[in-house]
Amino acid sequence: MKLGIIGTGMIVQEFLPFLLKLKGMEIIGIQGNTMSKAKELCKRNGISYACSNFEELYETGIDTVYIAVPNYLHYNYCKMALEKGIHVIVEKPITSNLQEALSLKSLAARKERFLFEAVTTLYLGNYKKIKEWLPRIGKIKIVQSQYSQYSRRYDAFCDGQVLPVFDPEKAGGAMMDLNLYNLHFVMGLFGEPVLTKYYANIERKIDTSGILIMQYPEFQAFCLAAKDCRGNAGAVIQGTNGYIKTESAPNIIGKVTLELNDGTIEEFDDNMAKTRLIPEFTSFIRAINEKDILFCQSMLEKSIAVSRIQTEARLKAKIRFPADETEKNEFIQMAIDVAHYHHEK
């Protein structure tokens, strides 16, 4: 894999040294809004090309691009890359809404290229251990996943400065950021819910925190995310024979514990919390290099399902993005209605 990176933000700076050590991938160039920042990152990490636009990055000979820019830019960059015949790894959320996600899915299929959403949760060893343990806790009754993290950008928001993470014009908000991890955590284990209801704290047309209630045929789940206050982070899955709990937020998972009604207690930790991007990128590299399209399609379907629930929740809560406007609204609502019809059947 010959990788190009679009974006020079915190996540790229934090994990670039780890990505450079992965086998089966060569990082060719970095595209940034400012050449000085891109050049500095390249120089610090021994990367050959610093670019200021996508055409320059494409000309370096990359075959895969990692897109790590604000949410509202995801769709256009993914579309440009796929149209050029480039595989795509895009930071979560995959797009601003369901219509955009479905459009990219169709384009990737036509171009026979891979499209991955980079969401750490699904690839972590601790998450896989939870899947292994699930049958042991009996019939599931209650599932809860929480990610509360007071954002330093919230103070600026309260002072009138609107940064992308709190900007409805840029597809921001708690549902698109922290609650996405909760959704992937729950839906990666149990699939799509039958019904949802989003109770959001909305300030200046954006959700700064909120609770998504998810109804399944035999149990209830809730996903709580907050960027305007601080609280516990982690998950608990409660069954008739015991429970499973995580130590950390759903993007990290942390140590997991199984406790059964008979007193049995087991613990497991893959110790990947500080290098959580490595398991997912290892999977992306393997899939692309081995042309494992079935794996890509299975993961993409999970991203589409989460995007459907996010879009439904936002629209019901009257949180709207520019990508939701005009004829796209009808398309999104139709997709939501069809999904509910299949659940009810």
Buried (B, 14 or more C-beta within 10 A) or exposed (E): BBBBBBBBBEEBBEBBEBBEEBEEBBBBBBBBBEEEBBBBBBEEBEBEBBBBEBEBBBEBEBBBBBBBBBBBBBBBBBBBBBEBEBBBBBBBBBBBBBBBBBBBBEBBBEBEBBBBBBBBBBBBBBBBBBEEBBEBBBEBBEBBBBBBBEBEBBEBBEEEEBBBBBBBEBBBBBBBBBBBBBBBBBBBBBEBBEEBBBBBBBBEBBBBBBBBBBBBEEBBBBBBBBBBEEEEBBBBBBBEEBBBBBBBBBBBBBBBBBBBEEEEEEEBBBEBBEBBBBBBBBBBBBBBEEEBBEBBBEBBEBBBBBBBBBBBBBBEBEBBBBBBEEEBBEBBBEBBEEBBEEBEE
